[in-house]
Amino acid sequence: MKKGLKKFMVGALSIMAVGVMAACGGGSSDTLVVATSANFPPFGYLAEGGGYAGVDMQLAALLAEELGMELEIQNMPFASVLVATQTGQADIALSAMTINDARRENMNFTTPYLVSGQVIITHVGNNSLDGMTAEQIINHLYGARMGAGTPANTGAIFAYNVIQADVVNFQGTALMAAGLSQGLEGIEYGILDHSVAATMIAEHENLKVVDVPLTREYYGIGVVLGDYELLDKLNEALHTILSDGRFDAVLAQYGLQQDMGR
């Protein structure tokens, strides 16, 4: 097992029992079909021995239980998660997804279940950002060469539009962290969600997190546009799960908390 994933196996067995790879298309009325990209620990990843694990996968199981429905997981690239939900091939998208205006045009969102923010990762010996505020970090990095996920990644968008950085895109933030660690493409900094930063650098002892969130972003569950009946049911179930401490218990397993934003 990879070093960075050992501590994230808590709760995986329950997801293995209910999470299966779906063939295609939406489910029946008693099945909650969830589109996710299970390559984003600690929110979603493939468990050793099969099945799925992570914060979002455990939340999906809690939602299905609360709704009295069976759970069906569809694992796919993140861009396909959006399409599957927009077209009704899946009921919901649950994949550490930041709510933004562009996505609201194509799907409805539940109330947020977690607050995150973008942070910078860099080499352990790079102390150039130490002691800076968020605004100072943004100003200091203006025009810098930075690594990020795909162009659709929230961190990449922020780096382009706000920092106006010279962005080098990778096919995922884990690959970006590995590239930064190895000094690829001349990048000195990387940008990614605060909620996954510690996980992404766990295997790279030469990297550190600059623990100053630059943004405040809300994770939500995407629902087929116009399906307000399902949206209302999800919001009610989500409110119960957030209020009774079950989700806090899930987050605690991964060293997270509900508010990790600026």
Protein Blocks (a to p, Z undefined) as FASTA:
>chain_A
ZZklmmmmgoklmmmmmmccdfedcddfkbccdddddfbcfkbccdehiajedjklmmmm
mmmmmnopacddddddfklmmmmmmnopambdcehiacdfklmmmoccdddfbdcddddd
ddfklcklgoiafklmmmmmgoiacddddfklmklmmmmmmnopacdddebjklmmmmmm
nopghiabdcddfklmmmmmmmmmkbccddbdfbdcdddddddehilmlmmmmmmmmmmm
mmnommmmmmmmnopafblcZZ
